[in-house]
């Protein structure tokens, strides 16, 4: 019996033991698998995480700023608009606003806040939408640095691990420093500093509680809570943040109430205060070429330029006024478009009122009626009504394509306007009595202008404008264009003559202005007969008179006497780098030059023979303020101070009695020269004072003529005069300094013959010491003809044929014609 009872018990204990053993084994295996999975998961989650230690040298992409000479902002270049600000420069209320809004337990947890997650979940469930974030500030920093997807659980685990590691390595202040500089706050602003400047137009250290709360409320959804696009939502979010600050004890109830009652002045603030787009683009290209795209757009450079904002504004105004006057002289190009009868009827039917009209701003208007009896046109600008009288459109003749044809006259307003015309106008003044605006007819210029102004002695480029409208054309006509300078090239030839090593030329040297014939530089086998702008010849002419009145024939003869290769080499010394065609048409400026190189050449005369490198960028500092570039322009003495002064003295004569007489209204010592090219295609005025060198070019991009009588004096001169008047108005009227080696002798103004002591009349001409004429001497020099050789007839047929100039085989850009 006993034996029979023990067997079943043994069998039962055996099965139970096996189950226990199997269970224990399975548990162990599962534990091992779980541990292995945890290890694998840990390595998977932490794989490729950056080293937290590297965050101690946090260097995010920051804005490169371009600064004008007066410290104002010209431009910003960036991929992310961020300004790095130290945590000790962020006000306490700003820090606490972000902590209250995003992570109330920030100063208590170690990177992960489980209670905060639970609280956020409850708040979101109660609100029925996401009103409170669950990620800590440390996790948000991790997400921003890791660029992890927002809703992927593995990414969230990576963020938590990285946040925990940050808390072990970095202080709370260091984490806040990264956070407040890294977060995106809408409208292109990264970090609190950029956001403060964007929304409030001031730095972060000036933000108050209400402003800080508004910015802190943007973190969750910058687009949804944008105060610019959704002010009500932004206000609701701001109130929530202020409430959270009070709940956390960061501010008192009184402070919270005051912040909630504070009105908000929020707008999109443009940081740019200087409008010099052609200058900015030239600087941007220089920076990118020198430092590369990454450093330019992410390096946080501070670039100090030589640009003068006040002078730039004056130049833009001068160009606008000059081109407007030129456009009037060119004629009226017609309406922008024509409305259908139905559209015209609709325009007429609108109720009359002041409308949304900006005085002085160009706007489109519809001609609704033309009154033949009153000689005026009625126009509509939406709800606004305006009138233009006949006297205001007398200029609006049809454009004249034939430069030799007379300019037509406008006799009736019906020649200008017809009902349905859509035209460009400028509203001037509104009359409540007549419920109408007085309007001015305007049109967009078809011509272009460029202006360059450099400071004497330093080469600092104070102004560079490469066209009339950068938004429509980024082509920089001050730097990139090569246009024929016409007579503006002549001073370089006269300087070469005064400096010739063997042939003696002075300002009083006489050269015969008479017909002469050369082998045509363009058409082999044919003859070329240079002529003056007036188509007249003036007989014996002094060098001074020839330059002052821009005599073409004298200049061609002078170039022939000097030798073309000598003059080209001399021009190279003055900084001319463009190709110069080696033939006699060079005297008339048929080789294309840039405005920059010609302005630099004139600067040599102004700066006592020194050729300066142009300075656009004066210095560059890196993000830490360390200077990494300092301009060191080369100064090269390329001609003697005496020669430079003699040319300046001659160019003063251009303004005192020659083609630049209109500049006398500025009532200060000035030197300059006009330039006009073949068929009136290019107009120039180049000149300087003792302080400033300025060059102006006017022309059309398609190289078509500017119009009848549109010479350098008429088309470019007014722009130069207006700009220089404004640029120099606060500077003293200085005389050009006379260097050693220059002497003066009284000579006859017309002949250059010296006047004996005690004699009357004449004026004091400048000479190089040792070349001044003694009383009774002939003032001629060089290879000038004698007066008896002058052919009184103005016909070309009686002129002798001159030999071809050796080496003059290359064709000019265009046939030379009268210049001025």
C-alpha positions in Angstrom: 0.0 0.0 0.0 2.6 2.6 0.9 4.5 1.9 -2.3 1.3 2.3 -4.3 0.6 5.8 -2.8 4.1 7.3 -3.3 4.2 6.9 -7.1 1.5 9.4 -8.0 2.9 12.0 -5.7 6.3 11.6 -7.3 4.8 12.0 -10.7 2.9 15.1 -9.7 6.0 16.7 -8.1 8.0 16.0 -11.2 5.6 17.8 -13.5 5.4 20.8 -11.2 9.1 21.0 -10.9 9.5 20.9 -14.7 7.0 23.7 -15.1 8.7 25.8 -12.5 12.1 25.1 -14.1 10.7 25.9 -17.5 9.0 29.1 -16.2 12.2 30.2 -14.5 14.2 29.5 -17.7 11.7 31.3 -19.9 11.7 34.3 -17.5 15.5 34.3 -17.6 15.5 34.1 -21.3 12.9 36.9 -21.6 14.9 38.9 -19.1 18.1 38.4 -21.1 16.2 39.3 -24.3 14.7 42.3 -22.7 18.1 43.4 -21.4 19.6 42.8 -24.8 16.8 44.7 -26.4 17.3 47.5 -24.0 21.0 47.6 -24.7 20.3 47.4 -28.5 17.6 50.1 -28.1 19.9 52.3 -26.1 22.7 52.0 -28.6 20.2 52.6 -31.4 18.7 55.7 -29.7 22.1 57.1 -28.7 23.7 56.3 -32.1 24.9 59.4 -33.9 23.9 61.7 -31.1 26.3 64.7 -31.0 28.6 65.1 -28.1 27.0 67.2 -25.5 30.4 68.7 -24.7 30.5 70.4 -28.1 27.5 72.6 -27.1 29.8 74.6 -24.8 31.0 76.2 -28.1 27.5 76.9 -29.5 27.9 78.6 -32.8 24.6 78.6 -34.8 24.2 80.4 -38.1 23.9 84.1 -37.6 23.3 87.2 -39.7 26.0 89.0 -41.6 25.3 92.8 -41.4 26.5 95.4 -43.8 27.0 98.8 -42.2 27.2 102.2 -43.9 29.8 104.8 -43.0 27.5 106.5 -40.5 26.8 103.2 -38.7 23.3 102.7 -40.2 22.3 99.3 -41.5 22.5 98.7 -45.3 21.8 95.0 -45.7 21.6 91.6 -43.9 22.6 88.3 -45.4 21.5 85.0 -43.8 20.0 81.6 -44.1 18.5 82.0 -40.6 17.9 85.5 -39.3 19.5 85.2 -35.9 21.5 87.6 -33.6 23.5 85.7 -30.9 22.8 87.4 -27.6 24.5 86.3 -24.3 22.2 85.1 -21.5 23.3 87.9 -19.2 22.0 90.4 -21.6 18.5 88.9 -21.7 16.2 90.5 -19.1 14.9 88.4 -16.3 11.2 88.9 -17.4 12.0 87.5 -20.9 13.6 84.4 -19.5 10.8 83.8 -17.0 8.1 84.4 -19.7 9.5 81.5 -21.8 10.0 79.3 -18.8 6.4 79.9 -17.7 5.0 79.3 -21.1 7.0 76.2 -22.0 8.4 74.6 -18.9 7.3 75.8 -15.4 9.5 73.1 -13.7 12.6 73.9 -15.7 14.7 74.9 -12.7 13.6 71.7 -10.9 13.8 68.7 -13.3 16.8 67.0 -14.9 15.7 67.3 -18.5 12.5 65.2 -18.5 9.4 66.3 -16.5 7.0 63.4 -16.0 4.7 65.5 -13.9 4.7 68.2 -16.5 3.8 65.7 -19.2 0.8 64.6 -17.1 -0.2 68.1 -16.4 0.0 69.1 -20.1 -2.1 66.0 -21.1 -4.8 66.9 -18.6 -4.9 70.6 -19.8 -5.1 69.6 -23.4 -7.9 67.1 -22.7 -9.8 69.7 -20.8 -9.4 72.3 -23.6 -10.1 69.9 -26.4 -6.9 71.0 -28.2 -3.3 71.5 -27.6 -2.8 74.5 -25.3 0.2 73.3 -23.4 3.4 71.6 -24.6 4.7 68.4 -23.0 8.3 68.8 -23.9 10.7 70.5 -21.5 12.9 73.4 -22.6 15.8 71.0 -22.6 13.9 68.6 -24.9 13.0 71.5 -27.2 16.7 72.4 -27.5 17.4 68.8 -28.2 14.8 68.7 -31.0 16.1 71.9 -32.5 19.7 70.7 -32.5 18.9 67.1 -33.7 16.3 68.3 -36.3 14.2 65.3 -35.3 10.6 64.8 -36.6 8.0 66.1 -34.1 5.7 63.0 -34.0 8.0 60.0 -34.2 8.4 58.1 -30.9 12.0 57.1 -31.6 12.8 60.7 -32.2 11.1 61.6 -28.9 13.3 59.0 -27.1 16.4 60.5 -28.7 15.3 64.0 -27.6 14.8 62.7 -24.0 18.1 61.0 -23.9 19.9 64.0 -25.3 18.1 66.4 -23.0 19.1 64.2 -20.0 22.7 64.2 -21.2 22.6 68.0 -21.6 21.4 68.4 -18.0 24.3 66.3 -16.8 26.9 68.4 -18.7 25.5 72.0 -19.0 24.1 74.4 -16.5 20.6 75.7 -16.7 21.9 79.1 -17.8 23.8 77.4 -20.7 20.7 75.5 -21.8 18.7 78.7 -21.7 21.3 80.5 -23.7 21.0 77.9 -26.5 17.3 77.9 -26.3 16.7 81.6 -26.4 19.0 81.9 -29.4 17.8 78.8 -31.3 14.0 78.9 -31.2 12.0 80.0 -34.3 9.5 82.8 -33.5 8.0 83.4 -36.9 8.5 85.8 -39.9 12.1 84.6 -40.4 13.2 85.4 -36.8 15.3 82.9 -35.0 15.9 83.6 -31.3 14.6 86.4 -29.0 16.9 89.1 -30.3 15.8 88.7 -33.9 12.2 88.4 -32.8 12.4 91.6 -30.7 13.8 93.5 -33.6 11.3 92.0 -36.0 8.1 92.7 -34.0 9.0 95.7 -31.9 12.0 97.3 -33.6 14.2 97.1 -30.6 16.7 94.8 -28.9 15.7 92.1 -26.5 17.2 93.8 -23.5 14.5 96.5 -23.8 11.5 94.2 -23.8 8.9 94.5 -21.0 6.7 91.8 -19.5 3.9 92.2 -22.0 6.2 92.1 -25.0 8.2 89.1 -23.5 4.9 87.2 -23.0 3.8 87.9 -26.6 7.1 86.4 -27.9 7.0 83.5 -25.5 3.5 82.7 -26.8 4.8 82.2 -30.3 7.0 79.1 -29.5 4.2 76.6 -29.8 3.0 77.7 -33.2 4.7 80.8 -34.6 2.5 81.0 -37.7 -0.8 80.3 -35.9 -0.1 82.9 -33.2 1.5 85.5 -35.4 0.6 89.0 -34.0 0.8 90.4 -37.5 -1.5 87.9 -39.2 -3.7 86.7 -36.3 -3.6 89.4 -33.6 -6.6 88.0 -31.6 -5.0 84.6 -31.3 -1.7 86.2 -30.4 -3.5 88.2 -27.7 -5.1 85.1 -26.3 -1.8 83.3 -26.1 -0.1 86.4 -24.5 -2.8 86.5 -21.7 -2.2 82.8 -21.1 1.6 83.3 -20.7 1.1 86.3 -18.4 -1.3 84.1 -16.3 1.3 81.3 -16.1 4.0 83.8 -15.0 1.7 84.9 -12.2 0.9 81.3 -11.3 4.5 80.3 -11.0 5.2 83.4 -8.8 7.5 85.0 -11.4 5.5 88.2 -11.3 2.9 89.7 -9.0 -0.8 89.9 -9.7 -0.4 93.7 -10.1 2.3 93.3 -12.7 0.2 90.7 -14.5 -2.8 93.0 -14.6 -0.7 95.9 -15.9 0.9 93.7 -18.6 -2.6 92.5 -19.7 -3.9 96.1 -19.9 -0.8 97.3 -21.9 -1.6 98.1 -25.5 0.7 96.4 -28.0 2.4 98.3 -30.9 3.4 95.4 -33.1 4.5 95.7 -36.8 7.0 94.1 -39.1 10.0 96.3 -38.7 12.4 96.5 -41.6 16.0 96.6 -40.2 17.3 98.2 -43.3 17.7 102.0 -43.1 19.9 102.7 -46.1 18.6 102.1 -49.6 21.7 101.5 -51.7 21.0 98.3 -53.5 23.7 98.5 -56.2 26.3 99.2 -53.6 25.0 96.4 -51.4 25.1 93.9 -54.2 28.7 94.8 -55.1 29.7 94.3 -51.5 27.8 91.0 -51.3 29.6 89.7 -54.4 33.0 90.8 -53.0 32.2 89.0 -49.6 31.1 85.8 -51.3 34.1 85.7 -53.5 36.5 86.4 -50.6 34.9 84.3 -47.8 32.6 81.9 -49.5 28.8 81.4 -49.3 28.7 79.6 -45.9 30.6 82.3 -44.0 28.7 85.1 -45.8 25.2 83.7 -44.9 25.9 81.9 -41.6 29.1 83.5 -40.2 27.7 86.6 -38.5 30.1 89.0 -40.1 30.0 92.7 -39.5 31.0 94.6 -42.7 31.8 98.3 -42.5 31.5 100.1 -45.9 32.4 103.5 -47.2 28.9 104.2 -48.3 27.5 107.6 -47.3 23.7 107.4 -46.8 23.0 111.1 -47.1 25.1 111.4 -50.3 23.4 108.3 -51.7 19.9 109.8 -51.1 21.0 113.0 -52.8 22.4 111.1 -55.7 19.1 109.1 -56.1 17.1 112.3 -56.0 19.4 113.9 -58.6 19.1 111.0 -60.9 15.4 110.8 -60.6 15.0 114.5 -61.3 17.5 114.4 -64.2 15.9 111.5 -65.9 12.4 113.0 -65.4 13.6 116.1 -67.3 15.2 114.1 -70.0 12.1 112.0 -70.4 10.0 115.2 -70.9 12.4 116.3 -73.6 12.3 112.9 -75.3 8.5 113.2 -75.7 5.5 111.2 -74.6 5.5 107.5 -75.2 1.7 107.2 -75.0 -0.7 105.5 -72.6 0.2 102.4 -70.7 -2.9 100.7 -72.1 -6.4 101.4 -73.3 -9.6 100.3 -71.5 -12.6 98.7 -73.2 -15.8 100.8 -73.4 -17.3 98.6 -70.7 -14.3 99.1 -68.4 -14.3 102.8 -69.1 -18.0 103.1 -68.2 -17.4 101.2 -65.0 -14.5 103.7 -64.1 -16.8 106.6 -64.7 -19.6 105.2 -62.6 -17.7 105.0 -59.3 -18.7 107.5 -56.6 -16.4 110.5 -56.2 -14.3 111.1 -53.1 -10.7 111.6 -51.9 -10.0 107.9 -52.6 -6.9 106.0 -51.5 -4.4 108.4 -53.0 -0.8 109.0 -51.8 0.3 112.6 -52.7 3.6 112.6 -54.6 3.5 108.9 -55.3 3.1 107.6 -58.9 -0.2 105.9 -59.6 -2.1 104.7 -62.6 -5.2 106.7 -63.6 -7.9 106.4 -66.3 -8.7 109.3 -68.6 -12.5 109.5 -68.4 -13.1 112.7 -70.4 -11.3 115.3 -72.5 -12.7 118.8 -72.5 -11.8 120.5 -75.7 -13.1 123.9 -74.6 -11.4 124.0 -71.2 -8.4 122.2 -72.6 -8.2 119.8 -69.6 -8.6 116.1 -69.0 -10.6 114.4 -66.3 -9.0 111.3 -64.8 -10.1 108.7 -62.2 -7.9 106.9 -59.6 -10.5 104.5 -58.3 -12.9 106.6 -56.3 -10.7 109.7 -56.6 -11.1 112.3 -59.4 -8.4 114.5 -60.8 -7.6 117.0 -63.6 -4.7 117.8 -65.8 -4.6 121.0 -67.8 -3.0 121.7 -71.2 -0.1 123.7 -69.7 1.0 120.6 -67.9 1.2 118.4 -71.0 2.9 120.9 -73.4 6.0 118.7 -73.2 4.2 115.6 -74.3 5.1 115.7 -78.0 5.6 112.5 -79.9 9.1 111.1 -79.6 11.5 112.4 -82.4 13.4 109.6 -84.0 15.1 111.8 -86.6 17.6 113.9 -84.7 17.8 116.4 -87.5 14.1 116.9 -87.6 12.4 119.8 -85.7 10.7 119.0 -82.4 6.9 118.9 -82.9 4.8 121.2 -80.7 1.7 120.1 -78.8 -1.3 122.4 -79.7 -4.2 120.7 -78.0 -4.7 118.4 -75.1 -6.6 116.0 -77.4 -3.2 115.2 -79.0 -2.1 113.8 -75.7 -5.2 112.2 -74.1 -8.2 110.2 -75.2 -10.9 108.6 -73.0 -9.9 105.1 -71.9 -6.2 105.9 -71.8 -4.5 104.5 -68.7 -1.6 106.8 -67.8 0.8 107.3 -65.0 0.2 110.4 -62.8 1.5 112.0 -59.6 -1.2 113.4 -57.4 -0.2 116.8 -56.0 -3.0 118.4 -54.0 -6.6 117.6 -53.1 -9.4 120.3 -53.2 -12.4 119.6 -51.0 -14.4 122.2 -52.8 -14.1 120.5 -56.2 -13.6 117.0 -54.7 -10.7 116.5 -57.1 -6.9 116.2 -57.2 -4.5 118.3 -59.2 -2.4 115.8 -61.1 0.9 115.7 -63.0 1.4 113.5 -66.0 4.6 111.4 -65.6 6.1 108.4 -67.4 8.8 105.9 -66.6 12.2 106.8 -68.0 13.5 104.7 -70.8 17.0 106.0 -70.2 19.4 104.9 -67.5 21.9 106.8 -65.4 24.8 105.8 -63.2 26.7 107.9 -60.6 29.9 107.3 -58.7 31.4 109.5 -56.1 34.8 109.0 -54.4 36.4 110.8 -51.5 39.6 112.5 -52.5 42.9 111.4 -50.9 41.3 108.1 -49.5 39.5 106.5 -52.5 36.5 105.7 -50.3 33.5 105.1 -52.6 30.8 107.3 -50.9 28.2 106.7 -53.6 27.7 104.1 -56.2 24.4 103.9 -58.2 24.4 101.6 -61.1 20.9 102.4 -62.6 17.6 104.1 -62.1 15.8 101.1 -60.6 17.5 98.1 -59.0 14.2 96.2 -58.7 13.8 96.2 -62.5 17.4 95.8 -63.5 20.3 94.6 -61.3 22.9 95.4 -64.1 25.4 97.7 -62.5 26.2 100.4 -65.1 28.8 102.0 -62.8 31.0 98.8 -62.8 29.9 96.4 -65.5 29.0 98.6 -68.5 31.6 99.7 -71.0 30.4 102.8 -72.8 32.1 105.3 -75.0 33.2 108.3 -73.0 33.3 110.8 -75.9 35.0 114.0 -75.0 35.3 113.0 -71.4 38.4 111.1 -72.5 40.1 114.2 -73.8 41.7 115.3 -70.5 43.8 112.1 -70.5 45.2 113.1 -73.9 45.9 116.7 -72.8 47.6 115.4 -69.7 49.8 113.1 -71.8 50.7 116.2 -73.9 51.7 118.3 -70.9 53.8 115.4 -69.7 55.5 114.5 -73.0 59.2 113.9 -72.4 60.5 115.5 -75.5 57.7 117.6 -77.0 56.9 120.8 -75.1 53.2 121.5 -74.7 51.7 124.1 -72.4 48.2 125.4 -71.8 49.1 128.3 -74.1 50.3 126.2 -77.0 48.4 127.0 -80.2 47.2 124.2 -82.5 45.4 125.0 -85.7 41.7 124.1 -85.8 41.3 123.5 -89.5 40.0 120.8 -91.8 42.3 117.8 -92.1 41.9 114.3 -93.6 43.1 110.9 -92.4 42.7 107.4 -93.6 39.4 106.1 -92.3 40.0 104.0 -89.2 36.9 101.9 -89.9 36.6 101.7 -93.7 39.9 100.8 -95.4 40.5 102.9 -98.5 38.2 105.7 -97.4 39.0 109.0 -95.8 38.0 110.3 -92.4 37.6 114.0 -91.8 37.1 114.8 -88.1 34.9 117.8 -87.4 33.8 119.8 -84.3 30.4 119.5 -82.7 29.4 122.9 -84.2 30.7 121.8 -87.7 32.9 125.0 -87.7 36.6 125.5 -87.5 38.2 128.1 -85.3 41.8 128.6 -86.5 44.7 128.9 -84.1 43.4 127.6 -80.8 45.2 127.3 -77.5 45.2 124.0 -75.6 43.1 125.7 -72.9 40.5 126.8 -75.4 40.5 123.5 -77.2 39.7 121.6 -74.0 37.3 124.2 -72.6 35.2 124.1 -75.7 35.9 120.4 -76.6 37.4 121.0 -80.0 37.5 117.6 -81.7 39.9 118.5 -84.6 42.5 120.0 -82.3 42.4 116.9 -80.1 42.7 114.5 -83.0 45.8 116.5 -84.3 47.2 116.5 -80.8 46.9 112.7 -80.5 48.5 112.3 -84.0 51.5 114.4 -82.9 51.9 112.6 -79.5 51.6 109.1 -81.0 48.8 106.7 -80.2 50.9 104.1 -78.4 52.3 106.8 -76.1 48.8 108.1 -75.2 47.5 104.5 -74.6 50.4 103.7 -72.3 49.8 107.0 -70.5 46.1 106.2 -70.0 47.1 102.9 -68.5 49.2 104.8 -65.9 46.0 106.7 -64.9 44.2 103.4 -64.2 42.4 102.7 -67.5 42.2 99.0 -67.9 39.6 98.5 -70.7 40.7 97.9 -74.3 41.7 101.1 -76.1 41.5 100.9 -79.9 44.9 102.2 -81.4 43.6 104.7 -83.9 43.0 108.4 -84.1 39.3 108.1 -83.2 40.6 107.4 -79.6 40.8 111.2 -79.4 37.0 111.3 -79.6 36.5 108.7 -76.9 35.3 105.8 -79.0 36.8 103.1 -76.8 34.4 101.8 -74.2 35.3 102.5 -70.5 33.6 101.8 -67.2 32.4 104.7 -65.1 34.6 103.5 -62.3 37.9 103.5 -64.2 37.2 106.9 -65.7 36.3 108.4 -62.3 39.5 107.0 -60.9 41.5 108.5 -63.7 40.0 112.0 -62.9 40.8 111.3 -59.3 44.5 111.3 -60.3 44.2 114.9 -61.4 42.4 115.8 -58.2 44.8 114.0 -55.9 48.0 115.5 -57.2 49.0 112.6 -59.4 48.2 109.7 -57.1 46.1 106.8 -58.3 44.1 105.3 -55.5 42.4 101.9 -55.3 38.7 102.3 -54.8 37.5 101.4 -51.2 34.1 99.9 -50.9 34.7 97.8 -47.8 36.7 99.4 -45.0 36.8 96.5 -42.6 35.2 93.2 -41.7 34.8 91.7 -38.2 33.8 88.1 -37.4 31.0 87.1 -35.0 33.2 87.6 -32.0 34.2 91.2 -33.1 37.7 90.2 -34.2 38.8 92.1 -37.2 39.6 89.8 -40.1 39.9 92.4 -42.9 41.2 96.0 -43.0 41.4 97.9 -46.3 44.8 99.0 -47.2 44.4 100.7 -50.6 47.4 101.2 -52.7 48.5 104.7 -53.5 50.7 105.1 -56.5 52.2 108.3 -57.8 51.6 107.8 -61.5 52.1 111.4 -62.7 53.7 114.4 -61.1 51.7 116.7 -58.8 52.6 119.6 -61.2 51.1 117.8 -64.2 48.0 116.9 -62.2 47.5 120.5 -61.2 47.9 121.8 -64.8 45.1 119.5 -65.9 43.0 120.6 -63.0 43.6 124.2 -64.0 42.5 123.5 -67.5 39.4 121.6 -66.3 38.5 124.6 -64.2 38.4 126.5 -67.4 35.8 124.1 -68.8 33.5 125.2 -66.0 34.5 128.9 -66.0 34.1 129.5 -69.8 33.5 126.2 -71.5 30.9 123.4 -71.8 30.5 123.1 -68.0 29.4 126.7 -67.4 26.2 125.6 -65.7 28.2 124.4 -62.7 29.1 128.0 -61.9 25.9 128.2 -59.8 27.6 126.1 -57.2 30.0 129.0 -56.5 33.0 127.0 -55.5 36.2 125.9 -57.1 35.4 122.9 -59.4 37.0 121.1 -62.3 35.2 119.0 -64.9 34.5 117.9 -68.4 31.5 117.0 -70.5 31.3 113.9 -72.7 29.0 113.2 -75.7 29.4 110.3 -78.1 28.4 109.3 -81.6 24.7 110.1 -82.4 24.1 111.3 -78.9 24.1 107.8 -77.4 26.1 108.5 -74.3 26.2 111.6 -72.1 28.8 112.1 -69.4 29.9 114.7 -66.8 33.1 114.0 -65.0 34.4 116.4 -62.4 35.6 117.1 -58.9 36.2 119.5 -56.1 39.2 119.4 -53.7 37.1 117.0 -51.5 35.0 114.8 -53.9 35.3 113.2 -57.3 32.1 112.4 -59.1 31.3 110.8 -62.5 27.8 110.7 -64.1 26.8 108.7 -67.1 23.4 108.8 -68.9 22.4 106.5 -71.8 20.1 103.8 -72.9 20.8 100.1 -72.5 20.0 99.4 -76.1 22.5 102.0 -77.2 19.9 104.1 -79.0 20.3 107.9 -79.1 19.1 109.9 -76.1 17.5 112.5 -78.3 18.1 115.8 -80.0 20.8 118.0 -78.4 21.2 115.6 -75.5 24.8 116.3 -74.8 26.8 115.6 -71.7 26.2 119.2 -70.5 22.4 118.8 -71.0 21.6 115.2 -70.0 24.3 114.4 -67.4 25.4 117.8 -66.2 22.2 118.6 -64.2 22.5 115.4 -62.3 26.1 116.1 -61.5 25.3 119.7 -60.5 22.4 118.7 -58.3 24.3 116.0 -56.5 27.5 117.9 -55.9 25.5 120.9 -54.6 23.9 118.7 -52.0 27.0 116.6 -51.2 29.2 119.7 -50.7 26.7 122.1 -49.1 28.2 121.6 -45.6 31.8 121.6 -46.7 33.9 124.7 -47.1 34.7 126.1 -50.6 38.4 125.2 -50.8 40.8 126.1 -53.6 42.8 123.4 -55.4 46.2 123.4 -53.7 49.1 124.5 -56.0 52.1 122.1 -55.7 55.7 122.9 -56.0 57.0 123.2 -59.6 54.0 125.2 -60.8 54.3 128.8 -61.7 51.9 131.4 -63.2 52.3 133.9 -66.0 49.9 136.4 -67.3 48.9 135.7 -70.9 46.4 136.7 -73.4 43.2 134.7 -73.0 42.7 134.1 -76.7 46.2 133.7 -78.0 48.2 132.5 -75.0 50.8 135.1 -75.7 52.4 136.4 -72.5 51.7 140.0 -71.5 54.6 142.2 -70.5 54.8 143.6 -67.0 52.6 146.6 -66.7 50.4 145.4 -69.6 46.7 145.2 -69.2 44.2 142.4 -69.6 44.9 138.6 -69.8 44.8 136.1 -67.0 47.3 134.0 -65.0 48.0 130.8 -66.8 49.7 127.9 -65.0 52.9 126.3 -66.3 55.5 123.9 -65.2 58.5 125.7 -63.8 60.9 126.3 -66.6 58.3 126.1 -69.3 56.6 129.4 -68.6 56.9 131.9 -71.6 58.8 135.1 -71.1 57.2 138.3 -72.4 57.7 138.6 -76.1 58.0 134.8 -76.6 55.8 132.8 -78.9 53.6 130.6 -76.6 53.3 127.8 -79.2 54.9 124.4 -78.8 54.8 120.8 -79.9 54.0 120.3 -83.5 51.2 122.9 -84.0 50.6 124.4 -87.4 51.2 128.1 -88.1 48.2 130.4 -88.4 48.8 131.1 -92.1 48.1 127.4 -92.8 44.5 127.7 -91.6 42.0 127.2 -94.4 39.3 129.8 -93.9 36.8 127.7 -95.9 34.8 125.3 -93.7 34.5 122.8 -96.6 36.4 119.6 -96.3 37.5 119.4 -99.9 40.4 121.8 -99.6 42.1 119.9 -96.8 45.3 118.0 -97.5 45.4 114.3 -97.0 47.5 113.4 -94.0 49.4 110.1 -93.9 47.9 107.2 -92.1 49.0 106.6 -88.5 51.3 103.6 -88.2 49.7 100.7 -86.3 46.3 102.3 -86.4 44.6 99.1 -87.8 42.1 98.1 -85.2 38.6 99.3 -85.7 36.9 101.5 -83.2 33.6 100.6 -81.6 31.7 103.0 -83.8 32.4 105.7 -86.3 33.5 108.9 -84.5 31.2 111.8 -84.9 30.9 115.2 -83.3 31.4 115.1 -79.6 30.9 117.7 -76.9 
